[in-house]
Structures are given as C-alpha cells and as structure tokens.
C-alpha cells in the first residue's frame, strides 16, 4: 500500500511540475500580448488650458477635451509578423465653450506586442509625415519594471526619454505603479508668423523658435502595462530673441474619474489572470510538486526496503514434543 501511495505521489509531482512550467513558459507568453484588433476610445480633460487660437491669432483659455480613438491594423500586423502590432490613433481636441475642434492629429506606429517597444516598419508616421519611433509608445511592458528602464516616446519631441519609477500607489482601489517624467523646454523647430503675434511691429514675417517641455505622470496596472490614469502638463511656447512671446499650449490634462474607472474595470481582471499564470500557479505547482516528489520517493524507497527484508526463520520443533 505504501508503494502504491508513493507511486501516485510521484505521478502527481510530475504533473504539477510540468503544469507549472507549461503555465509560466507556454500559456503566459501567449496571453501577455496586446490584441491586433484593438478598438478603443479614451478621453482626457484639461481645465483652464491656455492655447494659441489660430483663428484670432491670440492666446485663449478654455477647458479642452481630447478624445483618442485607437484602431488596430490587423492585416498589417499579420503581414509583419514577429509579434508586432500596428495601431492607428487619432486625437481630436475640442474646446468646451463652443465644441469646436481646435486640433486634430493622427499617428501610426508598430510595436512589440509584449514589451510595447517601437518596431520600425509599416509606414509609421505622425500626421502622414514618416517618422522613426523609439521607446514605448502606447503602453508599458507586460510585468512592468520597478525601475527607470522604460523609455517613453513623445511625438512633439520626436524622441524617447526615461520614465522614473516613483513607487506603488492605489488608484480607486487598484494597486498601480507610478511613473513620472519631466522634460525642460526644448527647441523642437521654428515657425514663421506675423510680427503682431510676437508683439512686434512691421509687415515682414518673423521666424520664431518653438519650444516644448512637459511634466507627465502615469499610473500603470503592472501586469498588463496599461495606463490606468494619466496627468500631463505640456508647456509649448514661441520664443523670439530668446524670450517666450506666445503660449501655444500650457496647463494640465488628466483622465476623468469615469475614464479611470472604465480602464480599471477592463484591465484589472486581465491583470489578475496574468498574475495567476505568471506567479501563483507556477509557484504552487513547484512547492506542492516538490513536496509530493519527496514524500512519494520516501514511500517508494521505504516500501522497497521492507520488501527486501529476509523472512524470519521458524523456530525448530522441541524434541520432547516431537511425534513418536
């Protein structure tokens, strides 16, 4: 009986250890990828934002709402292969005073479905202008790191810069990783404008320097790498003769609470599932499997030892009681 129980435990150990390995190294990598057929809409709001109104050629203040629509190009992704996703994203920013759109922009980017890092392919562009992306674009890596290794792409700077890991923080009941980035005003180009825009006189068009800086903070669901909450403070100005003359964009935009809750409702269950596959099941399989292996081996070896013990000799019959 001991031998049978031992053999059952050894079989169980083999099953659990194999299951743990398969879950971690086979099932998890196939789940921890972004979808090719992404189709989502998100929103951010900036109250009392200062922006340059091209209609009146003047600075204005209003509440601005940016709506982002992201659609996956399934065919381009499948044609590229190599675990690559191709997404198209459009952003429309409207002012609350009259609902008029003050800017519309588009981006097309390819990226690794697991790490989120840019892949140079597939007619990547910003507003139909070809661009070579770098760093992470739409999201952080699955199983996001607790360090400063993530490089985040900025479409105004057209470069990637490191995000600083600030620690863990709870957002509406969800544990997130908090990352921040601060970029000092940097020249990103020039623009020709009428002198009146820059506070100058005359009729000759003047060339102003465009400067852009930003402070951003992201709260990320760590298993999926998806941004649950975002706060961005851009500071874009036009400089002339070394002085800021016009504010092109300044203020702070955030995800409204409704958007944050929608993000949590969608991605918290997936994050829990990924954690189960990446950590819990492999760990349980390893611990219980090793325990079953040790106990099963001891039972089998113990029963074998008992089987090999010599049978006890029967005592010789007493001569006085022998048959006569």
Secondary structure, DSSP 8 states (H G I E B T S, - for coil): -HHHHHHHHHHHHHHHHHHHHHIIIIIHHHHSS--TT-EEEEEEEEEEEEEEETTTTEEEEEEEEEEEEEEE-HHHHHHH-TTEEEEEEEEEEEETTT--EEEEEEEEEEEETTT-BEES-TT-EETTEE----SBSS---SS--SSS--EEEETTTTEEEE-EEEEEEEETTEEEEEEEEEEEEEEEEEEEE-GGGGT--SSS-EEEEEEEEEEEEEEEETTTTEEEEEEEEEEEEEEETTEEEEEEEES-EE--HHHHHHHHHHHHHHHHHHHIIIIIHHHHHHHHHHHHHHHHHHHHHHHHHHHTS---------GGGS--
